[in-house]
């Protein structure tokens, strides 16, 4: 499993076709016939998606470990968004005027 953090949309192709290909080639060069399986996971913290929980107590932040993997994800790649931790400094408040 290879986890690559901080990859922007524009860098995705470079990571896949250069960095990841170089890692695979290096691993396969260890021993003749050795072809290990790889899983590449890229992460990014900068995106324009905002998620809110609409519950009995009103609208608020999603709970930690909430995963969104439908509707707003890209159809061309396996993608999901995860709220990994509790929001500490910012609280979502819905104002209706």
Buried (B, 14 or more C-beta within 10 A) or exposed (E): EEEBEEBEEEBBEEBBEEBBEEBBEEEEEEEEEEEEEEEBEBEEEEEEEEEEBEEEEEEBBBEEEEEBEEEEBEEEEEEEBBBEEEEEEEEBEEEEE
